[in-house]
Amino acid sequence: MKVAFTSDNIAGASESVWQAMMEASQGDAMPYGSDEYTTQVTRMLSELFECEVDVFMVSTGTAANVLSISAMTPVWGSVLCHKESHLLCDESTAPEFYTGGARFVGIGGADAKMDPALLERVINQKVGDVHSCQPSAVSISQVTEVGSVYSLEEIHAVTGVAKAAGLPVHMDGARFANALLALGCTPAQMTWKAGVDIVSFGATKNGTMSAEAIVVFNKALAKDLAFRRKRGGHLLSKMRLLSSQMIAYLTDELWRTNAEQANAMMALMQAGLQTVPGITINTPAQANMLFCTLPEGMADYLLAEGFAFYTGRWEKGVVRLVTSFRTPKEGVEAFVESARQFAQQQGL
């Protein structure tokens, strides 16, 4: 059984999401978010996060991230994020475009997680110097770009440094559900209770068609977001079709069910690959993404066998594997068995 492990974006939408969209498309509804579906999403997310939140629905993760950041920084400010973060490396120039030119600064740290000491050092450099770009916001990715997950203690450490300097904190939660299950905590504990002001609440990778939510805990930051979303071209006229997806995603904890499947398949994948001679696990997977180094020739062999995954973008032999809510157990087992067969053929 040949399966693709390129990204969780390759999976379609859950059936209940499609059904919800079809039902919402019947009849008429007020446009631009003035509909009962969008109101319900705000209620549901307020319940999920155990506090009153402001919610701005958008159709892409990029929009969620950059609009969130734009509400946190002046055009002359700098946004501090990990040097390997999606925001810095994979959003093209959308961050600069939507912020009006704010600078994005990469901070180091193991496993793609910001080192609080390095963050503090950058924040405190040339404070008040008109010749230097002044730090204005901090952003963390949860899950990170290498598949690691910030622990609650690590989030508190980063937000503590940010808050001491008076900086707001954004969380890129493209794989929010996967990270949450890995930590075994509540959404509130991983966000506002840990010092996060805005989270990009991702759903597209985990079962919706095109629905992301900007969830704002800091009311002061919500003031201008409605105008920023409209100016940026992300205020959908038929918003109910977006909101209906999120309603289905939150109903009966579909988000949890889907993330459990994705995480479980990655755990199975990692456990299997650890027993294959010649394979090195680079950053242990905590959620649904794994980077590992394969022995010479193995990647080409697996690709020839019909499996799909990203390779050739990093150091020699390094591959990225991602599982989704649609990844079948049989596909994971077949991948591991093919890797084992190659190792045996090569006498590894």
Protein Blocks (a to p, Z undefined) as FASTA:
>chain_A
ZZdfkbmklpccdfklmmmmmmmmgocddeehiafklmmmmmmmmmmnopacdddddfbf
klmmmmmmmmmpcfkbccdddfkbmklmmnojmlmmmnoopacdddedehhiacfklmmm
mmmgoghiakbccdfbdcdddddfkopacdfklmmmmmmmmmmnopacdddffklmmmmm
mnopafklmmmmnopabdcddfklnopabdcddddfblmlmmmmmmmmmmnopacfklml
mmmmmmmmmgghlmmmmmmmmmmmmmmmmmmmmmpghiacfbdcfblbccddddehklmm
mmmnopacdehklcehiacddddfklcfklmmmmmmmmmmmmmmnoZZ
